[in-house]
Each structure stands twice: as structure tokens, then as C-alpha cells.
Amino acid sequence: MTRYRRTSVAALLGALSLAAPTPAVGQGVGFDFAFGLWWHDATAHLYTATYRGPILGPVQYGLGVFHLDDSRSPLDRTSTGGEVSLGIGARQRGLYAVGSASLGVRHSDGNTDAAWSVGGGYTLRLLPFLALGVDARYRVEDIDVAGFWQLNPEDRRGFLLQARMLIGGRGGGGSSSRPPAPVAAPQPLPPLEPVYDGAVSDESARVSVSVAETALAAMGTPYRWGGTDGNGYDCSGLIQWAYGEHGILLPRTSRDQGRTGTAVDRSVAALRPADILTFSENGGGVTHVGLYVGEGNFIHSSSTGVRLSSLSADDPDSRWWQARWVGARRILE
């Protein structure tokens, strides 16, 4: 590779790195570790570690390092270097497309090789902080003096199959991107009253109000990943604690709480105090939960701590939650 081409590729990688925004705390950031097999003239092993963050909507960027173990090839172009990538699609669960460009230094002679790849894959989230994925790409490593984006007979090319492990991006059951800050604190709630309308038993109506009042007593408690007590709560920890104070045991995770009890119509008019509201960042599985407390409001633990949000107001925070509200569950019948 000529000095001109090495300089051009390095400039491209640097520009992409600078263009990628630094996400705020609480957004869908995480680390991606992958192992892949690349079939060219021989089978090479590719190891990558990548820091990923959101750009806009379903678009994410990645900044990482790689090590290509090419010792099985007659050329043995084992190299280590940096990689930038751009992905489009579900980060939590589902299909995605991805492209990357990389620049590596050969261990044998110190020369530089540029490569690019394009393909797609599937991600499956197992836990709030852990997902597994697999993708297939077509990878080209440019080793001659021709243009970087032009295929040539001398280029080494082949299919790359990778298994991935993604850590982070979810954050203790909170939302994967940060909602807008409320423009004003919700008005103080009037005293909660049981709703005796035949939808639940009178006793359940009274206990539901008590559960909601218990959750309201935690207002202002800081967010703490995995927290289930007065030192801090995550979203599902707050709800598990509020119900637990009244002898009702709920599952620990937001995903499991979103399957507990019976489904309620997704409308504010159908809700009763202590109904569990479920939210999804990407339209897939449940990624956040809150507890309805009446008057169109719900209490939840987000990245800013335990607070009230609305499902009926017309401010940016309320619209953000309305767009991600996917269901409601009633625990007490």
C-alpha cells in the first residue's frame, strides 16, 4: 500500500471517529466482543472489541480494535489495528445491517492493510445488560496499489461469519436512550382513592391504592442499577419493592413483570392505580416499566431517579413515553 493511500485511509477513519457523537450517560451505549471466521485463501480468525453508541434513531456507530490471526494462510498477514463501523437496525433484538472500514499493521513487516466489510445479522437480548448476536459479511482486504474501494484480482476477499456478545446498552432495565427533561414537575396528585367499578374486587382496589402510595413515598430516591431498596432503585426494582411491601411477590426483571398478571387495554381511561405500564425502546420486548398512580401519571425509576411522568400531557417528556408505551398489566384482580 502506498504512502498516499495509507494517509487517505487514516484520514477517513479519523474523520469518521470525530463525526461520531459522544452519547450522554443513560443512552444505548455498550461494548461488543466478536469472534469470526474469514474464508479467503485460508481460514483466518478475527477478534474484535467495539464501543457502540447511537447516532439517530436505529443508526449506531462503532469504534473498535481488531486482531486478525492469519497464520493459517501461506501469506501469513496477521495484523492488528482499528475499525470504525456503521449499523442500522435493532440493537436490542432483531435484524440489523452493518458496514465497516479498518486499518491494520502487519506483524511480519509493519506494512499497512486496509479492509472493508458489509453484511447483516441478528441480535437476541437475553438480559437487560447482555445480548448475543451473529452476523455474516463479505470482507475485502486491499493489499495492492489499486483504489481502496475497487475490487481487484489481488485483493483477498471472502465471507466472514461472526458470533457477538454485547454488554451494556440497556442499563438496569431503564430506557436505552434518555427522554427529554420534563419542562415542569407534574402537579401534586390528589389523595388516591380506590376505584370501585367492578373491574377488580373491593379489597384489590384498596390494596392497589396502597401499593401506589408506597411507590410514591420513594419519590426522589436515586437510580441504582439492580437496586430494590431505599438506597436506590432501577425500574423493575421499584415496582417489585412497592408490591413486596404488601406481601405480593413479583418477578425481578422488567421483561418478566411485563408478562405478569392480566393484560389491560392500552388507554389511560382503562388504567387503575398500581397497574404496571410497559415500555419498549425499539418496538420489541419490554425494556422499561412504571407504576400507574392515577390522573394520567405514572411513577418510575429512570436515569434521573424515581419520579413522575405523564401519559396525557403535551410536553416533550410525556410525548416521549407515550410513543414507547406498549402495554399495561393488572396484578390484583
C-alpha positions in Angstrom: 0.0 0.0 0.0 1.5 3.4 -1.0 2.1 6.2 1.5 -0.7 8.2 -0.2 -3.3 5.5 0.2 -2.2 4.9 3.9 -2.6 8.6 4.6 -6.0 8.8 2.8 -7.4 5.8 4.7 -6.1 7.0 8.0 -7.8 10.4 7.3 -11.1 8.7 6.5 -11.0 6.7 9.7 -10.1 9.8 11.8 -12.9 11.8 10.2 -15.5 9.1 11.0 -14.3 8.9 14.6 -14.6 12.7 15.0 -18.0 12.8 13.4 -19.4 10.2 15.7 -21.2 11.9 18.6 -20.4 11.0 22.2 -23.6 9.7 23.8 -24.8 11.0 27.1 -24.9 8.8 30.2 -28.0 6.6 30.1 -28.1 6.2 26.3 -27.9 2.9 24.4 -24.1 2.5 24.7 -22.2 -0.7 25.2 -19.4 -3.0 24.3 -19.4 -5.6 21.5 -17.0 -8.5 21.6 -16.9 -10.7 18.5 -15.1 -13.8 17.1 -15.2 -14.5 13.5 -14.0 -16.9 10.7 -13.0 -15.3 7.5 -12.7 -17.6 4.5 -10.3 -16.3 1.8 -7.3 -18.3 0.6 -7.2 -19.9 4.0 -9.4 -19.6 7.2 -8.4 -16.6 9.3 -9.6 -15.9 12.9 -10.8 -12.3 13.5 -11.2 -10.9 17.1 -12.8 -7.5 17.6 -13.8 -5.3 20.6 -16.0 -2.4 19.8 -17.5 0.5 21.7 -21.0 1.3 20.3 -23.3 4.2 20.7 -26.4 5.8 19.0 -26.4 8.4 16.3 -30.0 8.9 15.4 -33.0 6.5 15.6 -31.9 3.0 14.6 -28.5 4.1 13.4 -25.4 3.3 15.6 -21.7 3.9 15.2 -18.8 1.7 16.4 -15.2 2.4 17.3 -13.1 -0.6 17.9 -9.9 -2.6 17.7 -9.3 -5.9 15.9 -6.7 -8.7 15.7 -6.6 -10.8 12.5 -4.9 -14.2 13.1 -3.9 -15.1 9.5 -1.2 -17.6 10.4 -3.0 -20.4 8.5 -2.5 -18.6 5.2 0.6 -19.0 3.1 0.9 -15.2 3.1 0.5 -15.0 6.9 -0.6 -11.4 7.0 -1.5 -11.4 10.7 -2.3 -7.8 11.7 -3.7 -5.6 14.5 -5.5 -2.3 14.1 -8.5 -0.1 14.4 -12.0 -0.3 12.9 -15.0 2.1 12.5 -18.5 0.8 11.7 -22.0 1.9 11.0 -25.0 -0.2 11.8 -28.7 0.2 11.1 -31.4 -1.8 12.8 -32.4 -3.3 16.2 -29.7 -3.1 18.8 -31.8 -4.9 21.4 -33.5 -7.6 19.3 -33.9 -8.3 15.6 -32.2 -7.9 12.3 -29.6 -5.3 11.5 -27.3 -4.2 8.7 -23.7 -3.2 9.2 -20.7 -1.9 7.3 -17.1 -1.3 8.5 -13.7 0.0 7.4 -10.5 -1.0 9.1 -6.8 -0.3 9.0 -4.3 -2.8 10.3 -0.5 -3.2 10.7 1.1 -6.5 9.7 3.1 -8.2 12.4 5.6 -9.6 9.9 6.9 -6.5 8.1 5.0 -3.5 9.6 3.1 -2.7 6.3 -0.5 -1.5 6.5 -3.5 -3.2 5.1 -6.9 -1.6 4.7 -10.2 -3.6 4.6 -13.9 -3.1 4.4 -16.9 -5.3 5.0 -20.7 -5.2 4.6 -23.4 -7.5 5.7 -26.1 -8.1 8.3 -27.1 -10.2 11.3 -29.5 -10.8 14.1 -29.4 -9.8 17.8 -31.2 -11.5 20.7 -31.2 -9.8 24.1 -31.0 -12.3 26.9 -30.8 -10.0 29.9 -31.1 -6.2 30.4 -27.3 -5.9 30.1 -26.5 -8.8 27.8 -27.3 -9.8 24.2 -25.9 -12.3 21.8 -25.8 -12.0 18.0 -24.5 -13.5 14.8 -23.7 -11.8 11.5 -22.4 -12.6 8.1 -20.4 -10.2 6.0 -18.5 -10.0 2.8 -15.0 -8.8 3.7 -12.3 -7.5 1.3 -8.8 -6.8 2.3 -7.0 -4.5 -0.2 -3.3 -5.5 -0.5 -2.3 -3.9 -3.8 -1.8 -0.4 -5.0 -5.2 -0.1 -6.7 -8.1 2.1 -5.3 -9.3 1.2 -1.8 -13.0 0.7 -2.9 -12.2 -1.1 -6.1 -12.2 -4.9 -6.3 -9.0 -6.4 -7.9 -7.8 -9.9 -8.6 -5.1 -9.4 -6.0 -7.5 -8.5 -3.2 -8.2 -11.1 -0.6 -11.9 -11.5 -0.2 -14.3 -13.9 1.3 -17.3 -14.4 3.6 -16.9 -13.6 7.3 -19.1 -15.2 9.9 -19.1 -13.7 13.4 -20.6 -14.5 16.8 -21.0 -11.5 19.0 -21.6 -10.7 22.7 -23.0 -7.3 23.6 -22.6 -5.9 27.1 -24.5 -2.8 28.2 -26.9 -0.8 26.1 -29.7 -1.4 28.4 -28.8 -0.2 31.8 -30.6 -1.9 34.6 -34.0 -2.0 32.9 -34.1 1.7 32.2 -34.7 3.1 28.8 -31.9 2.7 26.2 -31.9 6.4 25.3 -32.6 9.3 27.5 -36.0 11.0 27.4 -36.2 14.8 27.4 -36.1 16.5 30.7 -39.6 17.4 32.0 -40.3 21.1 31.3 -42.1 21.2 34.7 -42.7 18.9 37.6 -46.1 17.2 37.5 -48.7 18.8 39.7 -49.1 17.2 43.1 -51.5 14.3 43.0 -54.8 14.4 44.9 -55.2 11.7 47.5 -55.6 8.4 45.8 -59.0 6.8 46.1 -59.9 3.1 45.3 -61.9 2.7 42.1 -64.9 0.5 42.8 -66.2 -0.2 39.3 -66.4 -4.0 39.3 -63.2 -4.3 37.3 -61.5 -5.7 40.4 -62.7 -6.7 43.9 -63.1 -4.1 46.5 -60.2 -5.5 48.5 -58.0 -5.5 45.5 -58.9 -1.9 44.7 -57.9 -0.9 48.3 -54.6 -2.8 48.1 -53.8 -1.3 44.7 -54.1 2.2 46.1 -51.8 1.2 49.0 -49.2 -0.2 46.6 -49.3 3.1 44.5 -48.9 5.2 47.7 -45.9 3.1 48.8 -44.2 3.7 45.4 -45.0 7.4 45.7 -43.2 7.5 49.1 -40.0 6.7 47.2 -40.1 9.8 45.1 -36.7 11.3 44.6 -34.7 8.2 45.5 -31.7 7.9 43.2 -31.5 5.4 40.3 -29.3 2.4 41.1 -28.8 -0.5 38.7 -30.1 -3.6 40.4 -31.5 -1.5 43.3 -34.5 -2.8 45.3 -34.3 -0.7 48.5 -34.2 2.8 49.9 -30.6 3.3 48.7 -31.8 3.3 45.1 -34.0 1.5 42.6 -34.0 0.5 39.0 -37.3 0.5 37.2 -38.3 -3.1 38.0 -36.8 -2.9 41.4 -39.1 -0.1 42.4 -42.2 -2.0 41.4 -41.0 -5.2 43.0 -40.4 -3.3 46.2 -43.7 -1.5 46.3 -45.7 -4.7 45.8 -43.4 -6.6 48.2 -44.2 -4.2 51.0 -47.8 -5.5 50.8 -46.8 -9.2 50.7 -47.1 -9.6 46.9 -44.0 -11.1 45.2 -43.3 -10.1 41.6 -40.6 -11.2 39.2 -37.4 -9.2 39.3 -36.9 -8.0 35.7 -39.0 -5.6 33.6 -39.4 -8.3 30.9 -40.9 -10.8 33.3 -43.0 -8.2 35.1 -44.4 -7.3 31.6 -45.8 -10.9 31.5 -47.3 -11.0 35.0 -51.0 -10.5 35.8 -53.5 -9.9 33.1 -53.4 -7.5 30.1 -55.2 -4.1 30.3 -56.3 -2.0 27.4 -53.6 0.5 26.4 -55.6 3.6 27.2 -55.4 5.9 30.2 -59.2 5.5 30.8 -58.7 1.8 31.4 -55.9 2.1 33.9 -56.2 1.8 37.7 -53.7 2.6 40.4 -50.8 0.0 40.6 -51.2 -1.2 37.1 -47.8 -1.9 35.6 -47.1 0.1 32.4 -44.6 -1.5 29.9 -42.4 0.4 27.5 -40.2 -0.6 24.6 -37.4 1.5 23.1 -37.3 -0.4 19.8 -40.8 -1.8 19.4 -39.6 -5.3 20.5 -39.5 -6.7 24.0 -40.2 -4.7 27.2 -37.3 -2.5 28.2 -38.8 -0.3 31.0 -41.7 -0.4 33.4 -43.6 2.1 35.5 -46.5 2.1 38.0 -49.7 3.9 37.2 -50.8 6.2 40.1 -53.8 8.0 38.6 -54.6 11.3 36.8 -52.7 10.1 33.7 -49.4 9.9 35.7 -47.1 7.0 36.5 -44.1 6.7 38.8 -40.9 5.0 37.7 -37.1 5.0 38.2 -35.2 6.4 35.3 -31.7 7.6 35.0 -32.5 10.7 37.0 -34.1 8.7 39.9 -37.6 8.0 41.0 -40.0 10.5 39.5 -43.4 11.1 38.0 -44.1 11.2 34.3 -47.4 11.7 32.4 -49.2 9.7 29.6 -51.6 12.5 28.8 -49.6 15.8 28.9 -48.3 17.6 25.8 -44.7 18.2 26.8 -41.6 16.5 25.3 -41.2 14.1 28.2 -44.8 12.9 28.1 -44.7 12.5 24.3 -41.5 10.5 24.6 -43.1 8.0 26.9 -46.4 7.9 25.0 -44.5 6.9 21.8 -42.9 4.0 23.7 -45.8 2.8 25.8 -46.7 -0.8 24.6 -49.0 -2.2 27.2 -50.3 -2.5 30.8 -50.7 -5.4 33.3 -53.0 -5.7 36.3 -51.7 -7.7 39.2 -54.6 -7.5 41.6 -58.0 -8.8 40.3 
